[in-house]
Every structure is written in structure tokens, then in C-alpha cells.
Amino acid sequence: MFGTPEADWDAALARFRECVGRPALLDRDRAAVIAREHPAGVGQVIAAAERVAGHRFAYFGYPEVTLPEPIDWHYDPHSNVGWPVVPASKIDHRTAAGDPKWIWELNRLQHLPWLAQAWLFTDDERFADEAFRQLDSWIEQNPPGIGIGWRGAFEAGIRSISIAVALQGLRDSPALTTARFRAVVHVLAESARRCWDERSRFSSANNHLVGEMAGLATIAILLPDLAGSACWERDAIRVLSAEAARQILPDGAGAEQAMGYQIFTSELLLTVAALLTLRDGRPPAELIAAVDRSGDFIAALVGDRDPAPRYGDDDEGFALRLGAEPLRTVRDHLGTVGAVTGNMAARRVGRTTLSAAWMNYARTESLSGSGAVPDPGSHGFFAPHGGLVVLRAGARRLTADVGPLGYLSLAAHGHADALSVTLSIDGEDVIGDPGTGSYYRHPDWRVAHRGTRAHATVCVDGLDQSVVGGPFLWTEHARVRVRSVDLERGVVDAEHSGYRRLSKPVVHRRWVVAPPDRCSVLVVDLVVGRGCHEVRTSWPLSPSLDVTPVAAGHVASRDGEPVLQLVHAASGDLIPYEVRGDAELGLGWWSSRLESREPSWLVGGYCTGGVPAVVATVLNPLDERLAWAEDLTVAVRDGCLVARWRDRDAENRVTINCSMGTMAKNGDVVWKTLH
């Protein structure tokens, strides 16, 4: 197409307007139907379009800002930093004064589809004119390869999806001239070249590679007139099919050990699958199978009312922003999955959004059940590839992380949280993951929120289980060994090797005992090896909870009503502790959005001395009956760990065979209640 006479560009634009040889996602007739069936969602998108037409932008936990006319696409008002207009390869975003995440988010142009939809819904030319005005200025200020917006093929790929889809939504606008069309196509063609030539490889081939290939595929599918489109599409789909199998594991868990990135990766695959379905009537089986098994896994994890899992990093990434929601929730995502694949589990627990309404036009046949996704069952499930155990009892959901640190050697988005536990009751977080905190703006937050002490596991000698090599790098990984998982009895037994690196090495082994017929949960931590060590348990609590220290433990309350009692004991002297909003330690914080946090209680206990050391914690959900647990003790007797405590008029005794030999019943757990 390049270097051809202007008449050829006129013909190319005519074919683009008529959608010759390519699918259409944003369409005027569909917009009319969606406006009738989803008036609230349409109203929200129009309001969002009005905001960005007024140059008002808000990303992550930062407050909204209003940018001047024309927009300076290199300026970060929060940091008061102008990013240099130099070759992108010369910009070191890791050491710059500004936050590259914020400026990248602006330069992804993911608000353009809002403007395109607002034009389709209202016929108000202001929205189309503003979309092209912003796109014109972006192209003028960002020649290919110049500026922070071109720092990496990943940014080019993600941006291209939004530009291409928005351009198609605006294809009938009088504001789309041949000259504009030609300029935009030049940018997309250069983006496609970079997505392939500069694609992520080796240890960096995580969600970035999926984003690059999704961008490449979108360009090739929507602009088939480009000379390289056929090859680009073939190569992109080949890589995406392979990565779908690698990054969405056979049990449906995400390989990056980060729920936010699992959703992001799945939606990138889903976007490409939807475009191919609209064009060909069917998507590549590998893409839709990965989306389906991910949907099965997430739906089983959240059920009808449980809160979204928060483990690993989450940078709030969107593949394509069609709805106006500032965050893509798990249930929003499942609603979109259900709309495209018909996945019954996703449809049952998902939420219908405007994204789902648009994607519903790309319905295809579900492949749900074709993989190794575990049956959620009445007592929970175990995902052995992702390493997540879910134990249920009534309104209680408990998860245990027995998976790897993260994906590939970098494990970039994993946290040092091996053997961590979360607990929700009646659909509310009680014990949870502290969240991501920050990527670049607050390096101290980044360190703390990834660290072991911030998570519901055991920290030895104040050290992380894995060794940090940088903000997105772990140089040594804690390796988890799952000894047994018994869903019927509610028992998890696992250990990790992270502290074998110490000069006096130790191994941390944890039993989680949560029978489906009992309210209380017992967590027993055993540290064995050599030397004297500090052994510390951590239980990060939801910021909605207040904490009262009590004898040998803590009581967590919500709105004045007791919710959970935590009782601590150890084989030696144990000191309970509690911390909230400690800026120096970086502990006692909860991050619901990137670059924001709020104080929350972190409680637990610690002991110092020789090993073996045993710490026991009873997690006792409290209801109107207030059945208090008390007199908890734990001891090692005849090769067994024995925990005892009382609640109401009964004594609970849990015996764990912890022989270090090869006995067949090593790790066996017996819970007896004596009245």
C-alpha cells in the first residue's frame, strides 16, 4: 500500500469503510441494539467520552487531571516530568523521575474506543472530531521510535488494538479523510513491524509477548490490504496459540501467578478470537480453549459470592476498553468470557457489561471441560499446575498457595508468598493478599508488598522466601513441594525450600486443616533444620476490620461485630504482635489499586530459638453464638505435632504425624473433639 498513488489510498479507505475482507466489531446497527438493551452502560460510556473529550484522565490510584489543548503526550502532571523526545531506546524508564506506568497508560490511547462508541450511540460529531484531533496530535508528537510511547514493542501492540478498533468504529465519519486514514495506517504498519521484530523473547516472554502478538494480529485482521498482513496474521496466531497453552495452564490457572495478569492475558486472546470469529465464523481452537479453561478456573474460585482473588501483581491492564468501568473486575471478565464462548460457569457468576454486549456478537462454541480444569466440588478443588487449593465450608472460602513463585526465570509478577492462606466469610475478605502497592512511583512500597512478611505465611529471620534481583526480577525462587491435598477432609500439607539458602538452612512446612464440617481452621507451621531463628507468622486483614488484642491472640471486628478470632501458640515462647499503617516497615497496608494504599491490620506471632520450631494458629470465625477458642497449645510428642484448644464445652485435639522418616502416614492428620 505504501508509495502508491493517492487513488489507491482512496480505494483502500473505501474497502475499509465497507469492511471488505475484514470483520467489524463496533458497528452502527449493533450500537442501536446495545443502546436499547443496555442504556445504563451506554450512558456511562458517553459520560466517559465527555470526560476524555475534555482532556480529563484518571489512571490507577492517581487523581484525575485535566490536560491542556493540545495534549502533550510526553508530560506527566503528577510527577511534573516531561519525558524526553528522543529515540525510545535511549530512555531508561526504570531510573526516570516520572512514573512510566502513568505516561504509558495515557499513550495507549485506550480511551479512543469510548469516543468512537459515543459517536455511534449519539451521532454527535464532537466525539468523532475529538477522537481524530487527539489521534492527529499523537501521531505528530510521536514519530515511530521516538518518545516513551514507543519504549518496547508491548506498548505498540496494546495501543494498536485500541487505535484499530476505534478507527473501524469511526469508519463512516466524515472526519476520516484519506489523509488521516493514510497517516493512521502508517503508524499501525510500523507498530506491526515492531511487534514482530522486537517481540519479547526468552525470560521476558510473558504477557508482554501475548500483548505484542495480539496487537500484530489485530492490525493484520483489520487491515488486510497491508502487504505483510497475511504473514503477520499467520505468525501472530501461531505464537498466540503456543502461548495460550503455556500461559494458561492445563488446570486453568495463570502461569504468572497473578490473577490480574491472567485476566489480561485471557482478554488479549479473547479479543483476537472474537475478531476471527466475526470474520471466519470460528476462532482458533487453542485460543478459545485457553480462555475457556481460565474462565472455568476463575468461576470455580469466586463462586456465586466470594471476593476476587488478589494474589500476585495487578497493574489494571485492559486489552480493549469498551465499557467505562475504571477497573475490570473478575466478574466483569467472566461476563465477557461467557458472552463469547458460552461458558456456562462464566455466564452464571459473571456480570454483563458493555464489553460483553459488544463481544456477544462474536459468540462461538464453548470448549469448556476439554482440559484438566478441576471440578469445583462441594468442598473445593485443587489446581495442581497453578498450585492453588480452595477449601469451602458453608460461607467460608479458604485458599492455600502451593504453587511456584511465578513464570519463567524472572517470575516478574509473582510475590514471595509460598504457602500463604486467604480467608473470606460471607463473601467478604477477612485474611487476604495486601495487593500490588506500586511499580515505579514508590520503590519502598514495591519491596514491601512483594515481600514475605506482608503475606499470610511464615517469615524466617525477617527474610523473603525468594531473593529479589530487581522490581520485576527474582534471582532465587522458593520451590514448593506438595505432600498431600485431601479435599474431603480439608487438609493441605506442603513445604518450601526458600530458606535452605541460609547459612543455617531450614525448611518451612505448613499444614492447613479446614474440615468442611467444622467452623474453625487450624494452621500449623513447622520449621526444621539447623541453628536458631526467628519464626514469624503474618495474617494480613482486610481494611474493613478493626483489631483488638486479647489473651494469646486477636479479635477482628467489622462495624463493631466480631468476625474472626485468631489464637496463636508455639512450642516455645510466642509473642503476639499487631501493626497497622507502619510507613517505616511498609507493613500494615492494603492496596486496592496501583499507586494507592490504605492502613490495615497485620497481626501474628513470633518466637526465637532453636529448631524445630512449631507455631499453631486457630482461625475461628465468629457468628452470633460467639464460640470462643481458648487455651491453645502445641507440642511435639513421639514424632507427632499435637495441637489442643477449647471452644464452648469441647476440647479439640489435632494430631499430625510429622515423622521425618519414610512412614506412609507421614503428615497424616487426625482431628478429635472431646466433650
C-alpha positions in Angstrom: 0.0 0.0 0.0 2.9 2.3 0.7 4.2 4.5 -2.1 1.1 4.0 -4.2 -0.9 6.8 -5.9 -3.5 8.7 -3.9 -6.3 7.0 -5.8 -5.2 3.6 -4.3 -5.5 5.1 -0.8 -9.0 6.3 -1.7 -9.9 2.8 -2.8 -8.3 1.3 0.3 -10.4 3.7 2.5 -13.5 2.7 0.6 -12.8 -1.0 1.3 -12.1 -0.2 4.9 -15.4 1.6 5.2 -17.3 -1.3 3.7 -15.4 -3.9 5.8 -14.3 -5.8 2.7 -12.3 -8.8 3.7 -12.3 -7.9 7.4 -14.6 -8.2 10.4 -16.5 -5.4 12.1 -16.7 -5.2 15.9 -18.0 -1.6 16.5 -21.0 -1.2 14.2 -23.8 1.3 13.9 -26.6 -1.2 13.8 -25.2 -3.1 16.8 -24.8 0.2 18.6 -28.5 0.9 18.2 -29.5 -2.5 19.7 -27.0 -2.1 22.5 -28.3 1.3 23.3 -31.8 -0.1 23.7 -30.8 -3.1 25.8 -28.0 -1.6 27.9 -29.0 2.1 28.5 -27.0 2.4 31.8 -23.8 1.1 30.3 -24.2 3.3 27.2 -24.8 6.3 29.4 -21.6 5.6 31.3 -19.6 5.3 28.1 -20.9 8.6 26.8 -20.0 10.2 30.2 -16.5 8.7 29.9 -16.2 10.0 26.4 -17.2 13.5 27.6 -14.5 13.4 30.2 -11.7 12.5 27.8 -13.1 14.9 25.2 -12.4 17.5 27.9 -8.9 16.0 28.3 -9.7 14.7 31.8 -7.8 11.5 32.5 -7.5 9.2 35.6 -5.4 6.1 35.9 -4.6 3.8 38.8 -4.9 5.4 42.2 -3.9 8.8 40.9 -6.5 11.6 41.0 -8.0 12.9 37.8 -6.1 15.5 35.9 -7.1 17.9 33.1 -4.6 18.2 30.3 -4.3 21.3 28.1 -5.1 21.7 24.5 -3.2 20.4 22.6 -2.4 17.4 24.8 1.3 17.0 25.5 1.7 13.2 25.2 5.1 13.3 26.9 4.1 15.2 30.0 3.3 13.5 33.4 1.4 16.1 35.5 1.6 14.0 38.7 5.4 14.0 38.7 5.7 17.3 36.7 8.0 15.5 34.4 8.3 15.9 30.6 9.6 12.6 29.2 12.4 13.3 26.6 11.5 13.4 22.9 14.4 11.2 21.9 14.8 7.6 20.5 12.8 5.4 22.8 15.8 3.0 23.1 17.7 5.8 24.9 15.1 6.3 27.6 15.7 4.4 30.8 12.2 4.3 32.3 13.5 2.4 35.4 15.5 5.3 36.8 13.5 8.3 35.5 11.8 10.8 37.8 8.4 10.2 36.4 6.1 7.2 36.6 6.3 5.4 33.3 3.1 3.4 34.1 1.0 6.6 34.0 2.5 8.0 30.8 2.3 4.7 29.1 -1.4 4.4 30.1 -2.1 7.8 28.5 -0.2 6.8 25.4 -2.0 3.5 25.0 -5.0 5.6 23.7 -7.4 3.2 25.2 -10.0 5.9 25.5 -10.4 6.2 21.8 -12.9 3.4 21.6 -15.1 5.4 24.1 -15.1 8.3 21.7 -15.9 6.0 18.8 -18.8 4.4 20.7 -20.2 7.7 21.9 -20.3 8.9 18.2 -22.1 5.7 17.2 -24.6 6.0 20.1 -25.3 9.7 19.7 -24.4 10.8 16.1 -22.7 13.7 17.8 -19.8 14.7 15.5 -18.0 16.2 18.5 -16.9 12.8 19.6 -15.5 11.7 16.2 -13.8 15.1 15.7 -12.2 14.9 19.1 -11.0 11.3 18.5 -9.3 12.3 15.3 -7.9 15.5 16.8 -6.2 13.6 19.6 -5.0 10.9 17.2 -3.6 13.5 14.8 -1.7 15.2 17.7 -0.4 11.9 19.0 0.9 10.9 15.5 2.5 14.3 15.1 4.3 14.2 18.5 5.3 10.6 18.4 7.1 9.7 15.2 7.8 5.9 15.1 10.5 5.0 17.6 10.6 8.4 19.3 9.4 9.0 22.9 8.3 6.9 25.8 5.2 5.7 24.0 7.4 3.6 21.7 9.5 2.2 24.6 9.1 -1.5 23.8 7.0 -3.5 21.3 4.5 -4.2 24.0 3.2 -0.7 24.2 3.0 -0.5 20.5 0.9 -3.7 20.5 -1.5 -2.7 23.2 -2.0 0.7 21.6 -2.6 -0.7 18.2 -5.6 -2.7 19.4 -7.4 0.4 20.5 -6.4 2.5 17.5 -7.5 -0.1 15.0 -10.8 -0.9 16.7 -11.7 2.8 17.3 -10.7 3.6 13.7 -13.1 1.0 12.4 -15.9 2.3 14.7 -15.3 5.7 13.1 -15.1 4.4 9.6 -18.2 6.2 8.4 -17.3 9.6 10.0 -16.8 12.5 7.5 -13.8 13.3 9.7 -12.0 10.2 8.4 -10.3 11.7 5.4 -8.0 9.8 3.1 -5.0 11.7 4.5 -5.9 10.8 8.1 -6.5 7.2 7.1 -3.1 7.0 5.4 -1.4 8.5 8.5 -3.0 6.1 10.9 -2.3 3.1 8.7 1.4 4.1 8.5 1.5 4.1 12.4 -0.2 0.8 12.6 2.1 -0.8 10.0 5.1 0.4 11.8 3.7 -0.9 15.0 3.1 -4.3 13.4 6.7 -4.4 12.3 8.0 -3.6 15.7 5.6 -6.1 17.4 7.2 -8.9 15.4 10.8 -7.7 15.0 11.1 -6.6 18.7 8.9 -9.1 20.3 9.6 -10.3 23.8 11.7 -13.4 24.0 13.2 -15.9 26.4 12.7 -14.9 30.1 10.6 -11.9 29.1 8.1 -13.8 27.0 5.2 -13.4 29.5 2.0 -11.4 29.0 4.2 -8.9 27.0 4.6 -11.4 24.2 0.8 -12.1 24.2 0.2 -8.3 24.0 2.6 -7.8 21.1 1.1 -10.7 19.1 -2.5 -9.7 19.9 -1.6 -6.2 18.6 0.0 -7.7 15.5 -2.9 -10.0 14.8 -5.5 -7.1 15.2 -3.6 -5.0 12.7 -3.4 -7.8 10.2 -7.0 -8.8 10.6 -8.5 -5.3 10.3 -6.0 -4.0 7.7 -5.6 -7.0 5.3 -4.6 -4.6 2.5 -1.2 -4.2 4.1 1.5 -6.1 2.2 2.6 -8.1 5.3 -0.8 -8.8 6.8 -1.1 -12.4 5.7 2.3 -13.3 7.1 1.7 -11.2 10.2 -1.6 -12.9 11.0 -0.2 -16.4 10.4 2.8 -15.8 12.6 0.8 -14.0 15.3 -1.8 -16.7 15.6 0.9 -19.4 15.7 2.7 -17.7 18.6 -0.6 -16.9 20.4 -1.7 -20.5 20.1 1.6 -21.7 21.7 1.5 -19.0 24.4 -2.1 -19.8 25.2 -1.0 -23.3 26.2 2.0 -22.0 28.1 0.5 -19.1 30.0 -3.0 -20.6 30.8 -2.1 -23.8 32.5 -3.9 -27.1 32.0 -5.9 -26.6 35.2 -6.9 -23.1 34.1 -4.6 -21.1 36.4 -2.4 -18.4 35.1 1.3 -19.2 34.8 2.4 -15.8 36.0 0.8 -16.5 39.5 -1.0 -13.2 39.3 -4.8 -13.0 38.8 -4.7 -9.6 37.2 -2.3 -10.8 34.5 -4.3 -14.0 34.0 -7.4 -11.9 33.2 -5.3 -9.5 31.0 -3.8 -12.4 29.1 -7.1 -14.1 28.6 -8.7 -11.0 27.3 -6.0 -10.4 24.8 -6.6 -13.9 23.5 -10.3 -13.3 23.6 -10.1 -10.1 21.6 -8.2 -11.9 18.8 -10.6 -14.9 18.9 -13.6 -12.5 18.7 -12.3 -10.8 15.6 -11.5 -14.1 13.9 -15.0 -15.4 14.8 -16.6 -12.3 13.3 -14.6 -12.8 10.1 -14.4 -16.6 9.7 -17.2 -17.9 11.9 -14.8 -19.7 14.2 -11.7 -18.9 16.2 -8.5 -20.9 16.6 -9.3 -23.8 18.9 -6.2 -23.2 21.0 -7.2 -19.6 21.8 -10.8 -20.3 22.8 -9.8 -23.4 24.8 -7.4 -21.4 26.9 -9.9 -18.7 27.5 -12.5 -21.3 28.4 -10.3 -23.2 30.9 -9.2 -19.9 32.5 -12.9 -19.0 32.8 -13.7 -22.3 34.4 -10.9 -21.9 36.9 -11.8 -18.3 37.9 -15.5 -19.1 38.1 -14.8 -22.1 40.5 -12.6 -19.8 42.6 -15.1 -17.0 43.1 -18.3 -19.0 43.1 -21.6 -17.1 43.5 -20.4 -14.5 46.0 -16.8 -14.9 47.0 -14.4 -11.9 46.6 -11.9 -11.7 43.8 -8.5 -13.3 44.4 -5.7 -10.8 44.8 -2.5 -12.8 44.6 0.4 -11.6 42.6 0.8 -8.3 40.8 -2.1 -6.4 39.1 -1.5 -3.3 37.0 -5.2 -3.0 36.0 -4.4 -3.7 32.4 -7.1 -3.8 29.7 -6.8 -5.5 26.3 -9.6 -3.3 24.9 -11.7 -0.8 26.9 -15.2 -0.9 25.6 -17.0 -0.4 28.9 -16.4 2.7 31.1 -15.5 0.8 34.3 -12.2 2.0 35.8 -11.3 -1.5 36.8 -12.0 -4.8 35.1 -13.4 -7.0 37.9 -13.2 -10.7 37.9 -17.0 -10.9 37.3 -16.8 -8.3 34.5 -14.2 -10.5 32.8 -16.3 -13.7 33.3 -19.3 -12.0 31.8 -17.3 -11.2 28.6 -15.9 -14.8 28.5 -19.4 -16.2 28.8 -20.7 -13.8 26.0 -18.1 -15.1 23.5 -17.6 -18.8 24.5 -21.0 -19.5 26.0 -19.1 -21.0 29.0 -21.9 -21.8 31.5 -19.8 -21.3 34.7 -18.6 -17.9 33.5 -22.1 -16.9 32.5 -23.6 -18.0 35.8 -21.2 -16.0 38.0 -20.2 -13.2 35.6 -21.6 -9.8 35.1 -23.0 -8.4 31.9 -21.1 -5.3 30.9 -21.0 -3.2 27.7 -17.9 -5.2 26.7 -19.9 -8.3 27.0 -22.7 -6.8 25.0 -20.3 -6.0 22.1 -18.5 -9.3 22.3 -21.7 -11.2 22.3 -21.8 -10.6 18.5 -18.7 -12.9 18.3 -20.3 -15.9 20.0 -18.6 -19.2 19.4 -18.8 -22.7 20.7 -17.5 -23.3 24.2 -14.8 -25.9 24.7 -15.4 -25.9 28.5 -14.5 -29.3 30.0 -11.9 -30.2 27.3 -8.9 -29.6 29.6 -7.8 -30.6 33.0 -9.7 -27.9 34.9 -10.6 -29.3 38.3 -14.2 -29.9 39.3 -15.0 -27.2 42.0 -17.0 -29.8 44.0 -18.8 -29.1 47.2 -15.7 -28.9 49.4 -13.5 -27.0 47.0 -10.8 -28.0 44.5 -7.1 -28.4 43.9 -5.4 -26.9 40.8 -2.1 -28.8 40.7 -0.5 -26.9 37.9 -1.2 -23.5 39.2 -0.7 -24.7 42.8 -3.9 -23.3 44.4 -6.1 -25.2 46.8 -9.7 -24.0 47.6 -11.4 -25.3 50.7 -15.1 -24.5 51.3 -17.4 -24.9 54.2 -20.7 -23.1 54.1 -20.0 -19.4 53.7 -16.3 -19.9 54.3 -13.7 -20.0 51.5 -10.1 -20.7 52.3 -7.3 -20.7 49.7 -3.8 -22.1 50.1 -1.0 -21.2 47.7 1.2 -24.2 47.0 2.3 -23.0 43.5 5.5 -21.7 42.1 6.8 -18.1 42.6 5.9 -17.0 39.1 6.5 -17.6 35.4 9.9 -18.2 33.8 13.2 -17.3 35.4 12.2 -13.7 36.1 8.9 -14.6 37.9 8.3 -10.9 37.3 4.8 -10.6 38.7 4.9 -13.2 41.5 5.1 -12.4 45.2 7.2 -14.2 47.9 4.0 -15.8 49.3 4.6 -19.5 49.2 2.1 -21.4 51.4 0.1 -18.3 52.1 -3.6 -18.5 53.1 -6.6 -16.3 52.4 -9.9 -16.5 54.1 -13.3 -15.0 53.2 -16.5 -15.3 55.1 -20.0 -14.4 53.8 -18.4 -13.0 50.6 -16.1 -10.6 52.4 -12.3 -10.7 52.6 -11.1 -11.4 56.1 -7.5 -12.5 55.6 -6.2 -11.6 52.2 -3.3 -10.5 50.0 -2.1 -7.0 50.6 -2.1 -6.1 46.9 0.5 -4.6 44.5 1.1 -1.2 46.0 3.4 0.3 43.4 5.5 -0.4 40.4 7.7 2.7 40.0 6.5 5.7 41.9 7.1 4.2 45.4 10.0 1.7 45.3 9.7 1.0 49.1 6.0 0.0 48.6 7.1 -2.3 45.8 9.6 -4.1 48.1 7.2 -4.4 51.0 4.1 -5.6 49.0 6.0 -8.3 47.2 7.7 -9.5 50.4 7.0 -12.5 52.6 6.2 -10.5 55.8 3.3 -8.8 54.1 1.6 -12.2 53.2 -0.2 -14.8 55.2 2.7 -17.2 55.6 5.8 -17.6 57.7 8.9 -15.4 57.6 12.2 -16.7 58.9 14.8 -14.2 60.2 13.0 -11.3 58.6 14.0 -12.5 55.1 11.9 -13.1 52.0 11.5 -16.7 50.9 12.8 -15.8 47.5 15.7 -13.5 46.6 14.9 -10.1 45.0 17.0 -9.1 42.0 15.0 -6.1 41.0 11.5 -4.6 40.8 10.5 -7.3 38.3 13.1 -10.0 39.0 13.6 -12.8 41.5 17.1 -14.4 41.3 16.4 -17.3 43.6 12.9 -19.0 43.8 11.4 -20.8 46.7 10.3 -24.2 45.5 7.2 -25.7 46.8 6.7 -29.4 47.4 3.1 -30.6 47.9 3.0 -33.5 50.2 -0.7 -34.1 50.1 -4.1 -32.4 49.5 -7.3 -34.1 50.9 -10.3 -32.1 49.8 -12.8 -34.4 51.6 -11.1 -33.9 54.9 -10.0 -30.3 54.2 -6.2 -30.9 54.7 -3.3 -29.4 52.9 0.3 -30.4 53.6 3.1 -28.6 51.8 6.6 -27.2 52.3 9.0 -24.9 50.5 12.8 -24.7 50.1 13.2 -20.9 50.2 15.2 -20.8 53.4 17.6 -23.6 52.5 19.9 -20.8 51.3 20.6 -19.6 54.8 24.0 -20.3 56.4 22.0 -22.5 58.9 19.3 -23.8 56.5 15.8 -24.6 57.4 12.6 -25.8 55.7 9.2 -24.4 56.3 6.3 -26.9 56.2 2.7 -26.0 56.7 -0.5 -27.9 57.4 -3.8 -26.2 56.8 -6.6 -28.2 58.5 -10.1 -26.9 57.5 -12.6 -29.7 57.6 -15.8 -28.9 55.8 -17.9 -29.9 58.8 -16.1 -27.6 61.3 -16.1 -23.8 61.6 -12.5 -23.4 62.9 -9.4 -23.7 60.8 -6.1 -24.8 62.3 -2.8 -23.8 60.6 0.4 -25.5 61.9 3.8 -24.3 60.8 6.9 -26.4 61.3 10.4 -25.0 60.8 13.1 -27.7 60.8 16.8 -27.6 60.0 19.8 -26.1 61.9 20.5 -23.2 64.2 18.5 -20.6 66.0 16.0 -18.5 64.1 13.1 -16.0 64.4 9.9 -17.6 63.1 7.1 -15.2 62.5 3.5 -15.7 61.2 1.6 -12.9 59.4 -2.1 -12.6 58.9 -3.0 -9.5 56.8 -6.5 -8.4 57.5 -9.0 -6.6 55.3 -9.0 -2.8 55.9 -12.7 -3.1 56.8 -11.7 -4.8 60.0 -10.7 -3.4 63.4 -8.4 -5.4 65.7 -8.5 -5.9 69.5 -5.6 -7.7 71.1 -6.8 -10.4 73.5 -5.1 -13.1 75.5 -2.9 -15.2 73.2 -4.3 -13.7 70.1 -6.5 -11.1 68.3 -10.2 -10.5 67.6 -11.1 -8.9 64.2 -14.4 -7.0 64.1 -16.4 -5.3 61.3 -18.6 -2.4 62.3 -18.3 -3.4 65.9 -19.3 -7.1 65.3 -16.7 -9.8 65.9 -15.9 -11.6 62.7 -12.7 -13.7 63.4 -10.7 -14.8 66.4 -7.0 -15.6 65.8 -5.4 -17.6 68.6 -1.6 -18.2 68.5 0.7 -20.7 70.2 4.1 -22.1 69.7 6.4 -24.8 71.0 8.5 -22.0 72.6 7.6 -18.6 74.0 5.5 -16.8 71.4 4.9 -13.0 71.3 1.8 -11.8 69.6 2.1 -8.6 67.6 -0.1 -6.2 65.6 0.9 -3.4 63.2 -1.2 -1.0 61.1 0.0 1.6 58.6 3.7 1.4 59.5 5.4 3.6 56.9 8.9 2.7 58.0 8.4 -1.0 57.8 6.0 -0.8 54.9 3.7 -3.2 56.8 0.0 -3.0 57.7 -1.1 -1.6 54.3 -3.7 -2.8 51.8 -3.6 -1.8 48.2 -6.8 -2.0 46.1 -5.3 0.0 43.2 -1.9 0.5 41.8 -0.1 3.5 43.4 -2.5 3.7 46.3 -2.8 2.1 49.7 -4.7 2.4 53.0 -3.9 1.2 56.5 -5.0 -2.3 57.5 -4.1 -4.6 60.4 -1.3 -7.1 60.1 -1.3 -9.5 63.1 0.5 -12.6 64.1 3.1 -14.0 66.5 6.8 -14.7 66.6 9.3 -16.8 68.5 13.0 -17.0 68.6 15.1 -20.1 69.4 16.4 -23.4 68.1 14.6 -25.6 65.6 12.5 -27.5 65.2 10.0 -24.7 66.0 6.3 -25.1 65.8 3.7 -22.3 65.6 -0.1 -23.1 65.6 -2.8 -20.6 64.7 -6.5 -21.2 65.1 -8.7 -19.1 62.8 -12.1 -19.1 64.4 -14.9 -17.4 62.5 -17.3 -15.8 64.9 -21.1 -15.5 64.5 -23.9 -14.6 66.8 -23.1 -17.6 69.0 -19.5 -16.3 69.8 -18.0 -19.7 70.3 -14.6 -18.5 71.6 -11.5 -20.6 71.2 -9.1 -20.6 74.1 -6.2 -22.4 75.8 -4.4 -23.3 72.6 -1.2 -25.3 73.0 1.0 -27.1 70.5 3.8 -29.6 71.2 5.9 -32.3 69.6 5.3 -35.7 71.1 6.6 -39.1 69.8 7.1 -37.8 66.3 3.7 -36.1 66.2 2.6 -32.5 66.4 -0.3 -32.2 68.8 -2.5 -29.0 69.0 -5.2 -28.6 71.6 -7.7 -25.9 72.3 -11.2 -25.5 73.8 -14.3 -24.0 72.3 -17.6 -24.0 74.1 -17.7 -27.2 76.2 -15.5 -29.2 74.0 -11.8 -29.9 73.6 -10.3 -30.1 70.1 -7.2 -32.2 69.6 -5.4 -32.4 66.3 -2.6 -34.8 65.9 -0.2 -34.6 62.9 2.3 -37.4 62.1 5.3 -35.4 61.2 7.9 -38.1 61.2 11.0 -37.2 59.2 11.3 -40.8 58.0 9.6 -42.6 55.1 6.5 -43.7 57.0 3.4 -44.0 54.8 1.4 -41.9 57.2 3.9 -39.0 57.5 1.8 -35.9 57.5 -1.5 -37.7 58.4 -3.9 -35.6 60.4 -6.5 -36.7 62.9 -8.9 -34.2 64.5 -10.8 -35.3 67.6 -13.4 -33.4 69.6 -13.8 -34.5 73.2 -16.9 -33.3 75.0 
